[in-house]
Amino acid sequence: MRIEVDETITLKQVQAFEYQDMFDLVDKNRTQLREWLPWLDFVTEADDYKSTIQAWVEKNDAGESMTLGLYVDNQLAGMCGYNTIDLMNKKGAIGYWLAEEFGGQGVMTRAVKGLTDYGFKQLELHRIEISAGVFNKKSRAIPERLNFYKEAILKDAEFLYDHYHDLVLYRMIKDDWLTEN
């Protein structure tokens, strides 16, 4: 699985041998990522990624998700993929995170645009969703820049370490995307 977004950005399946690189990237960005990602406390050692990457591969192979590493000039910079794929209903839910050093360059916006194109054109999805914390301005900016429709506020939709927080649900429908892009 590989999506060439542009000349510098590639989305591809993380390989088992990359477990240390994945851990190092997460660990280096732990403080920044922990603010919005509920899983950080479950990956405290590099070996934690051995089974995690294997699970990603299995779910990707089963068509249940498309968990992909985001690479900038062949350097692992984050993750961007479909957390869930529902082929019966032809919809997918995009999730993403980016290492701080790659922020502010439009990397994630371009990656999500490429992933959305892939979802509609290759996977033949009808609906793509993105959820982000109500107060997570950086994450919310991605679907807003790409003209996703703000559909709902999901009250207490995610547990974040010691509290629930609200999510904004964005959606894009295939016909709207193809008309605009």
C-alpha positions in Angstrom: 0.0 0.0 0.0 1.5 3.3 -1.2 0.0 6.6 -2.1 2.3 9.2 -3.7 0.7 12.4 -2.6 3.2 14.7 -4.4 7.0 14.9 -5.0 7.8 15.0 -1.3 4.9 13.3 0.6 4.2 9.6 0.5 1.6 7.6 2.5 2.6 3.9 2.9 2.1 1.0 5.2 4.6 1.1 8.1 6.8 -2.0 8.1 7.7 -4.1 11.1 11.4 -3.1 11.0 10.3 0.5 11.5 9.1 -0.1 15.1 12.0 1.8 16.6 11.6 4.8 14.2 7.9 5.0 15.0 8.5 4.9 18.8 11.3 7.5 18.5 9.1 9.9 16.6 6.2 9.4 19.0 8.4 9.7 22.0 10.1 12.9 20.7 6.6 14.5 20.2 4.9 12.9 23.2 4.0 16.1 25.0 2.5 17.8 21.9 0.6 14.6 20.8 -0.7 13.7 24.3 -2.9 16.8 24.3 -5.2 15.3 21.8 -4.4 11.6 21.3 -5.7 9.2 23.9 -3.4 6.3 23.2 0.0 7.8 24.1 0.2 6.2 27.6 -0.1 2.7 26.0 3.1 3.0 24.0 5.9 3.5 26.4 8.6 1.3 24.9 9.8 0.7 21.3 8.7 -3.0 21.6 5.1 -1.9 22.0 5.1 -1.0 18.3 6.1 -4.5 17.2 2.6 -5.9 17.9 0.9 -2.6 17.0 2.4 -2.5 13.5 1.5 -6.2 13.0 -2.1 -5.3 13.9 -2.1 -2.4 11.5 -0.9 -4.7 8.7 -3.6 -7.3 9.5 -6.4 -4.7 9.5 -5.1 -3.1 6.4 -5.0 -6.5 4.6 -8.6 -7.2 5.8 -9.8 -3.9 4.3 -11.0 -2.7 7.8 -8.6 0.3 7.9 -5.7 1.9 6.1 -3.2 2.9 8.8 -0.4 4.5 6.9 2.9 6.2 7.8 3.3 9.8 6.5 6.8 10.2 5.0 8.3 13.5 3.9 11.3 13.0 1.6 11.3 9.4 2.8 11.5 10.4 6.5 8.7 9.2 8.8 6.9 12.4 9.9 3.6 11.1 11.3 0.5 9.0 10.4 -2.4 9.6 8.1 -4.9 7.0 7.1 -8.4 5.6 7.4 -9.0 4.6 11.0 -12.0 2.7 9.8 -13.3 1.6 6.4 -16.9 0.5 6.1 -17.2 -0.9 2.6 -20.8 -2.0 2.9 -21.8 1.7 3.5 -18.9 3.0 1.4 -17.5 5.3 4.1 -14.3 5.9 5.8 -13.0 7.9 8.8 -9.7 9.7 8.4 -7.3 10.1 11.3 -3.9 11.8 11.5 -1.0 13.2 13.5 2.2 15.0 12.6 5.5 15.5 14.3 6.0 19.0 15.4 9.0 19.7 13.2 6.9 19.1 10.1 4.1 21.5 11.2 3.2 24.7 9.5 4.3 23.6 6.0 1.0 22.3 4.7 2.2 18.7 4.9 -1.0 17.3 6.6 -3.4 19.3 4.4 -1.7 17.8 1.3 -1.6 14.3 2.8 -5.3 14.4 3.7 -6.2 15.8 0.3 -4.3 12.9 -1.3 -5.9 10.3 1.0 -9.4 11.8 0.3 -8.8 11.6 -3.5 -7.6 8.0 -3.0 -10.7 7.1 -0.9 -13.2 8.5 -3.5 -11.4 7.4 -6.7 -9.7 4.1 -5.7 -11.7 2.8 -2.8 -14.9 4.1 -4.3 -16.1 5.5 -1.0 -19.2 7.7 -0.9 -18.6 9.5 2.4 -15.5 10.4 4.3 -15.5 11.7 7.9 -12.9 13.5 10.0 -13.4 14.1 13.8 -11.3 16.5 15.8 -11.5 17.9 19.3 -13.6 21.1 19.5 -10.6 23.0 20.8 -8.0 21.3 18.6 -7.6 24.2 16.2 -4.7 22.7 14.2 -6.5 19.4 13.6 -9.8 21.2 12.7 -8.0 23.4 10.2 -7.3 20.5 7.9 -10.9 19.5 7.0 -11.9 23.2 7.0 -9.1 24.1 4.5 -10.3 21.2 2.3 -14.0 22.4 2.5 -15.3 19.4 4.5 -18.8 20.2 5.9 -19.0 20.7 9.6 -21.8 18.3 10.4 -22.1 18.0 14.1 -20.7 18.4 17.6 -20.4 15.1 19.3 -20.8 15.6 23.1 -18.4 13.7 25.3 -17.4 11.5 22.3 -13.8 10.7 23.4 -12.2 9.9 26.7 -8.9 11.7 26.9 -6.9 10.4 29.9 -9.0 11.9 32.7 -11.9 13.5 31.1 -14.4 13.4 28.2 -14.2 16.0 25.5 -16.4 17.0 22.5 -15.5 16.3 18.9 -16.5 18.1 15.8 -17.6 15.8 13.0 -16.7 16.8 9.4 -17.8 15.0 6.3 -17.3 15.1 2.6 -19.5 13.4 0.0 -18.0 12.0 -3.2 -20.0 14.2 -5.6 -19.1 17.3 -3.7 -15.4 16.5 -3.6 -15.2 15.6 -7.3 -17.0 18.8 -8.2 -14.6 20.9 -6.2 -11.4 19.1 -7.0 
